[in-house]
Amino acid sequence: MPCTAPGSPAPAAVLCGLAGWVPPRVVTNDDLAERLDTDDTWIRTRTGIHRRHVIEPGQATSDLAVEAGRRVLRSAGCDTVDAVLVTTTTPDRPCPATAPAVAARLGLEGVAAFDVGAVCTGFVYGLATASGLIASGVAERVLLIGADTYSTIVDPLDRANAIIFGDGAGAVVLRAGDADEAGAIGHFDLGSDGAHEDLITVAAGGSRQRSAPGEVSNEDRYFAMRGKEVYRHAVTRMADSARTTLSKAGWKIDDVEHFVPHQANLRILHSVADDLGLPRERCVSHVASVGNTGAASIPLALADAVAQQMIRPGGRVLLTAFGGGLTWGSCLLTWPVLPPVHPYDQGEETAS
Ligand code: UT7
């Protein structure tokens, strides 16, 4: 393990690789309308979502995480890392964590590996955790993967939620570096409000309500969200968190060239941008093509924007997330020169 020389500043976590992956199977709004009382126009107008990708039966979150992890390690030219963090709301099992299996399948046996749970804020919490490991000298390189398969926990007959979510994984490699170099992740704001834990929940399957056969209603086994209330919290919490982070860094809203929020719903993203006084064109969104992919949404949106050369080296980027818990968080970075970034290409790698 690396260690920091006494008296020298703590190293910063610097982004040095990015990749995303979504499963090949596409579900369009029209596909959903065949089995649900909904239609393409309602979904597009209320959410901005046109389609999403879902896993095949038998696949699990770790399968997506491994795909994204393999791509990012190859692109960053990394044979090994000191820690693997998987952030997810849909682990392969309640026990053990998903990260050790992902590390082993990536050929990273023996490294520290654990899951970070903060629902859709997981990726920003994961960045903060990775930054802490690097700053403390516990790790010099960290692989952080946001991966979720909401198709495994959303009731396929629940029209309010089945239309929103998609499956996917996004991954980054972070290395020890200097706080003032491009790619250094900094000025975090993290928060939570557990008084509203019931707004987004899977009621059964944990220690409060086990999933014993015959004892659990279908409703309690599935993901539940009080959409309207969540919507209001999402806008307020993300805007406030973004402002707090900007003020910690001494950035003005005009300094933000690319705002990359958790891809919850296009209307939410635009409301946050409006609240911040940020032109909507600076708000990165790919919710139309993948839906809300939970902890994967920010790295997937970044991979897409970088592959399309919307985000370029030197661009100032603000990441902001919100999710169940409730949880929220933001951080900033100046975009570094990265090896070719793979978008969510569902198959063969395509360099840009
Ligand atoms: O990632 C974690 C954070 N998650 C979020 O941020 C999601 C936050 N919430 C949302 O994105 C939105 O609240 C939803 C997309 C879930 C719902 O949109 P909404 O504009 O808030 O709709 P609503 O829940 O107020 O429902 C309006 C109407 C209702 O009918 P009535 O009661 O007015 O007759 C719903 O039953 O739309 C109905 N409805 C639908 N209609 C057609 C709900 N879902 C659908 C549907 N298709 N899929």
Residues whose N, C-alpha, C, O or C-beta is under 5 A from the ligand:
A	BS01	UT7	D37 T38 D39 W42 R46 T47 C120 R159 A160 I163 G227 K228 V230 Y231 A234 A264 N265 N292 F322 G323
